Amino acid sequence: MGETEYTPPSPDDDSVRLDHAFHALLEGATAPRPPSPPDCPFCELPQDRYPTGYAGHWVLLEPRVRVPAHTVPPRRRWIITPDGVATNLWDAEPLPGTVCRIPHRAVCPRLLPEDHWPWMTALRDHNDLRTRRLFDLPEEGLPDAG
């Protein structure tokens, strides 16, 4: 049998773009692109936005939250590579000592909860309090400042 040379599809190929869009959606890499602010479109809290390996797709990660990867459910573990790209570990078992970031969608107070681990539920509740403090100001009963 003769050998055939494999030519990978071009990144401009429609099937590759569709595959990248599907995986980005599946992994929650649906953040607004720059120059839009990196705010959650649901709760409006500012987040850390990172590019992903899927061309043109970005992910919002919870700011200042870095946790041991083994404490985060599979498919919610994001690491930042040395070149600044966010990569989802998917179902890969993290190496001992690996620290990861979590996607904001997992703890956004305005989205329906997923199957969380207890500490993620606590962070979701904390974010709910933050959004209420920032955006749900009382309409009546404020003291007269004048």
Buried (B, 14 or more C-beta within 10 A) or exposed (E): EEEEEEEEEEEEEEEBBEEBBEBBEEBBBBBBEEEEEBBBEEBEBEBBBBBBBBEEBBBBBBEEBEBEBEEBEEBBBBBBEEEEBBBBBEEEEBEEEBEBBBBBBBBBBEBEEBEBEEEBEEBBEEBBEEBEEEEEEEEEEEEEEE
